[in-house]
Amino acid sequence: MEVLISMRAEFINKGIYFEQSSFMQMPTARTGETFVAEYREGDNEKLKLLKRYVEILEKKLSEDNGFKIENTNYGFKLLKPVDQNKDYNEEWDKWVIIASRLLNELKQVIGEPD
């Protein structure tokens, strides 16, 4: 499984299956943008498990401010608007932590070692 972290979803356009997780470099702050964590899985059986878990995740995150999930053919994207009233670098650091923790949780769900 792989996670790609970016400022905008349209910047993420790579192959669907990679051996290790990778994190993109921190982009510069922009007005009205969205943080994106795109989770991808190339194994069909693991992808089925991931899709089931995303349904649970959607219910869990619906109560939190601003999170949105977009399903894709190879996984899903988790999006969160950038809060322009907070320090951008701190918010980016928090986003990387959230995306990393979710990746670890998802790996446990699909039975993939860390």
Stockholm file with secondary structure:
# STOCKHOLM 1.0

chainA/1-114         MEVLISMRAEFINKGIYFEQSSFMQMPTARTGETFVAEYREGDNEKLKLLKRYVEILEKKLSEDNGFKIENTNYGFKLLKPVDQNKDYNEEWDKWVIIASRLLNELKQVIGEPD
#=GR chainA/1-114 SS CEEEEESCGGGCCCCSCCSSCCCCCCCCCCTTCEEEEEEECCCHHHHHHHHHHHHHHHHHHTTSSSCEEEEETTEEEEEEECCTTSCHHHHHHHHHHHHHHHHHHHHHHHTCCC
#=GC SS_cons         CEEEEESCGGGCCCCSCCSSCCCCCCCCCCTTCEEEEEEECCCHHHHHHHHHHHHHHHHHHTTSSSCEEEEETTEEEEEEECCTTSCHHHHHHHHHHHHHHHHHHHHHHHTCCC
//
